[in-house]
Amino acid sequence: MTCDTPSRRALLTSPPSSRSSSSEPRSTTASHSSSRTSSGELIAEAVAGAEHFGLTEHARLLREASDQLFPDGVPIDHEERFAQWELLDDAADEAIDALDERWYALSDVLEGRLQAYARTHP
């Protein structure tokens, strides 16, 4: 699948990033391993995709996560993203965990929208 439209990009986006207690980023299908993979470069597309599907709360959460993790913008360079990730303190971890909880509380909404899209765009 190519990522040539916001709709397709949205299918590959991730919820707000979080870190496990071991300080290693969790990798889940739909948060991120944005600090560890190129998906961190796609935050604008993720937000646009969420907005395209009318997922305004998802878009808001993606923006909040990006702002908390990378207030100066998501670094394109993988190593720079990872270095910034490593600098997060416990307060940032707690804030990100709260964003994750809010994201996953919306999982039924996301799944429903994506399934509806898939049914109408085979």
RODO-2510 file (C-alpha; in nm, 4 decimals, decimal comma):
residues 122
     n   res          X          Y          Z
     1     m     0,0000     0,0000     0,0000
     2     t     0,1352     0,3393    -0,0894
     3     c     0,0770     0,6420     0,1292
     4     d    -0,0181     0,8858    -0,1428
     5     t    -0,3326     1,0320     0,0151
     6     p    -0,4284     1,1457     0,3655
     7     s    -0,6817     0,8631     0,3781
     8     r    -0,4222     0,5969     0,3129
     9     r    -0,1729     0,7624     0,5431
    10     a    -0,4334     0,7600     0,8188
    11     l    -0,4568     0,3841     0,7944
    12     l    -0,0901     0,3648     0,8904
    13     t    -0,0823     0,6240     1,1674
    14     s    -0,0152     0,5704     1,5299
    15     p    -0,1644     0,7042     1,8494
    16     p     0,0349     0,9256     2,0813
    17     s     0,3693     0,7789     2,1800
    18     s     0,4355     0,6303     2,5122
    19     r     0,7245     0,4742     2,6920
    20     s     0,7258     0,1598     2,8935
    21     s     0,8592     0,1476     3,2465
    22     s     1,1858     0,0203     3,1036
    23     s     1,2279     0,3523     2,9196
    24     e     1,2012     0,1799     2,5857
    25     p     0,9287     0,3037     2,3531
    26     r     0,6335     0,0736     2,3181
    27     s     0,5581    -0,0279     1,9642
    28     t     0,1910    -0,0722     1,8868
    29     t     0,0143    -0,0844     1,5594
    30     a    -0,1948     0,2188     1,5489
    31     s     0,1236     0,4637     1,8960
    32     h     0,4067     0,4990     1,8025
    33     s     0,7262     0,3952     1,7717
    34     s     0,7540     0,7399     1,6177
    35     s     1,0770     0,8120     1,7944
    36     r     1,2280     0,4913     1,6645
    37     t     1,0941     0,4720     1,3086
    38     s     1,0250     0,6976     1,0149
    39     s     0,6618     0,7243     1,1280
    40     g     0,7688     1,0179     1,3425
    41     e     0,8198     1,2078     1,0192
    42     l     0,4548     1,1593     0,9316
    43     i     0,2865     1,3509     1,2130
    44     a     0,1368     1,6106     0,9779
    45     e    -0,0005     1,3350     0,7572
    46     a    -0,1354     1,1490     1,0592
    47     v    -0,3203     1,4604     1,1748
    48     a    -0,4504     1,5267     0,8222
    49     g    -0,5667     1,1669     0,7927
    50     a    -0,7481     1,1809     1,1250
    51     e    -0,9159     1,5039     1,0210
    52     h    -1,0077     1,3544     0,6827
    53     f    -1,1993     1,0793     0,8617
    54     g    -1,3646     1,3280     1,0978
    55     l    -1,1610     1,1997     1,3911
    56     t    -1,1123     1,5389     1,5510
    57     e    -1,0243     1,4039     1,8949
    58     h    -0,7638     1,1714     1,7416
    59     a    -0,6147     1,4668     1,5529
    60     r    -0,6098     1,6680     1,8749
    61     l    -0,4342     1,3856     2,0608
    62     l    -0,1748     1,3464     1,7867
    63     r    -0,1013     1,7192     1,8033
    64     e    -0,0780     1,7107     2,1832
    65     a     0,1609     1,4159     2,1736
    66     s     0,3768     1,5816     1,9106
    67     d     0,3824     1,9062     2,1084
    68     q     0,4769     1,7271     2,4304
    69     l     0,7424     1,5050     2,2764
    70     f     0,8851     1,7468     2,0242
    71     p     0,7885     2,1083     2,1052
    72     d     1,0228     2,2366     1,8325
    73     g     0,8809     1,9947     1,5732
    74     v     0,9421     1,6278     1,5070
    75     p     1,3035     1,5816     1,3983
    76     i     1,3384     1,4080     1,0632
    77     d     1,6599     1,2390     1,1739
    78     h     1,5960     0,9102     1,3536
    79     e     1,8881     0,9499     1,5935
    80     e     1,7831     1,3029     1,6878
    81     r     1,4258     1,1824     1,7570
    82     f     1,5591     0,8988     1,9696
    83     a     1,7932     1,1344     2,1595
    84     q     1,5022     1,3666     2,2383
    85     w     1,2921     1,0679     2,3409
    86     e     1,5578     0,9640     2,5893
    87     l     1,5467     1,3090     2,7544
    88     l     1,1826     1,2746     2,8586
    89     d     1,1320     1,2930     3,2313
    90     d     0,8779     1,1134     3,4507
    91     a     0,6264     1,3991     3,4188
    92     a     0,6415     1,3733     3,0391
    93     d     0,6012     0,9962     3,0623
    94     e     0,2893     1,0401     3,2750
    95     a     0,1451     1,2972     3,0350
    96     i     0,2105     1,0685     2,7401
    97     d     0,0554     0,7730     2,9216
    98     a    -0,2548     0,9868     2,9774
    99     l    -0,2638     1,0678     2,6045
   100     d    -0,2338     0,6965     2,5264
   101     e    -0,5262     0,6189     2,7556
   102     r    -0,7371     0,8840     2,5839
   103     w    -0,6366     0,7457     2,2409
   104     y    -0,7240     0,3877     2,3264
   105     a    -1,0549     0,4967     2,4808
   106     l    -1,1436     0,6115     2,1287
   107     s    -1,0402     0,2882     1,9585
   108     d    -1,3971     0,1864     1,8725
   109     v    -1,4522     0,5173     1,6943
   110     l    -1,1299     0,4808     1,4964
   111     e    -1,1974     0,1198     1,4074
   112     g    -1,5516     0,1978     1,2956
   113     r    -1,4424     0,4834     1,0699
   114     l    -1,1608     0,2841     0,9147
   115     q    -1,3824    -0,0201     0,8564
   116     a    -1,6491     0,1979     0,6961
   117     y    -1,3863     0,3507     0,4708
   118     a    -1,2476     0,0100     0,3754
   119     r    -1,5976    -0,1167     0,2877
   120     t    -1,6632     0,1775     0,0581
   121     h    -1,3130     0,1920    -0,0958
   122     p    -1,2190    -0,1685    -0,1797
***
